[in-house]
Structure formats: structure tokens, C-alpha cells
């Protein structure tokens, strides 16, 4: 991912971007984090791609006994529990709600 933090991109519109075909994500879900930030999470069993505006972060599955599916990279963690997606880019934590599967 570029050096631009995803959580600071709240004013950018979500583009209709998709990951390259070779990444083979099984699911693509859209989440609303606030009235200004919408993100798309593409995922499979071992990795995920988080898209916000024109920024994209690739994350890898984190094994954990904590509830939910967890994916992370060196600066960002996402936790999916039901219809709730938590974005952690410490010290910032933002909770998003699923709006649709796309």
C-alpha cells in the first residue's frame, strides 16, 4: 500500500475498483464507516484487500482465538464480526457497518 493512510481518506468517493483476477477473492462486501467514508472489503480464506477511494491495502489473515475474522498488514488491521467491520490504524479505530455484498 502507498504511504497514504486509508482512514484519512474520508472525503474521497469510492471508486468501482476491483482487485486483479489472480488474487481470486471469493467475497466482495461494501461497508459504510460514516457519512463520508465507504470501503469495500474483498476477501478469501488467506488474504483481503481493503479499498477506500483510490487507495488499496492488501492484508493477510491473522490466526487468533478472538472473535471475528482478522486480516492485517504492517500498519492496518481489519476485524470482521457479522455485519460489523472494525478498521484499526492505531491510535485510530473506526467501526463500519455492512451495506451490501457487491
C-alpha positions in Angstrom: 0.0 0.0 0.0 1.1 3.6 -0.6 2.1 5.7 2.4 -1.4 7.4 2.4 -3.3 6.1 5.4 -6.7 4.7 4.4 -8.5 6.2 7.4 -7.6 9.7 6.4 -9.4 9.4 3.0 -12.9 10.0 4.4 -13.8 12.6 1.7 -12.9 10.6 -1.3 -15.7 8.8 -3.2 -15.4 5.0 -3.5 -14.3 4.1 -7.0 -15.6 0.9 -8.7 -12.2 -0.7 -8.4 -11.6 -4.4 -8.2 -8.5 -6.5 -7.4 -6.6 -8.2 -10.1 -8.1 -11.5 -11.3 -5.1 -13.5 -10.0 -5.9 -12.6 -6.4 -9.1 -14.6 -6.6 -11.2 -13.1 -3.8 -14.4 -15.1 -3.0 -16.3 -12.3 -1.4 -16.7 -8.5 -2.1 -18.6 -6.5 0.6 -19.3 -2.8 1.0 -19.2 -1.1 4.4 -20.3 2.4 5.5 -18.0 3.8 8.2 -19.6 7.2 8.5 -21.5 9.6 6.2 -18.2 10.4 4.5 -16.3 7.0 4.2 -17.3 3.9 2.3 -15.0 1.0 1.9 -15.0 -2.3 0.1 -13.5 -5.5 1.6 -12.6 -8.2 -0.9 -11.5 -11.4 0.9 -10.8 -15.1 0.8 -9.6 -17.5 3.4 -6.0 -16.2 3.4 -5.9 -12.6 2.4 -8.1 -9.5 1.9 -8.0 -6.2 0.0 -9.5 -3.1 1.6 -10.4 -0.4 -0.9 -11.2 3.2 0.0 -11.4 5.8 -2.7 -8.4 5.2 -4.9 -6.3 3.7 -2.1 -5.9 -0.1 -1.6 -4.4 -2.1 1.1 -3.6 -5.8 0.9 -3.9 -7.6 4.3 -3.2 -11.2 5.3 -5.2 -13.5 7.5 -4.3 -13.4 11.2 -4.8 -16.5 13.3 -6.5 -15.6 16.5 -8.7 -17.0 19.2 -10.5 -13.7 19.4 -14.0 -13.4 17.8 -14.3 -12.5 14.1 -12.1 -12.8 11.0 -8.9 -10.7 11.3 -6.6 -9.5 8.5 -3.6 -7.3 8.9 -0.5 -5.7 7.3 2.3 -3.6 8.8 0.0 -0.6 9.6 -3.6 -1.7 9.4 -5.8 -4.4 10.9 -9.4 -5.2 9.9 -11.7 -7.3 12.1 -15.0 -8.6 10.6 -17.7 -9.7 13.0 -21.0 -10.3 11.4 -22.1 -7.1 9.7 -19.5 -5.0 11.6 -16.1 -4.2 10.2 -13.5 -2.6 12.6 -10.6 -0.7 11.0 -7.6 -0.3 13.3 -4.8 2.0 12.3 -3.7 2.8 15.8 -4.3 5.1 17.5 -7.4 5.4 15.3 -10.2 2.8 15.4 -13.3 3.1 13.2 -16.3 0.9 13.1 -18.2 0.3 9.8 -21.5 -1.4 9.0 -22.1 -3.7 6.1 -24.3 -2.1 3.4 -24.3 -4.8 0.7 -22.4 -7.6 -0.9 -21.1 -6.4 -4.3 
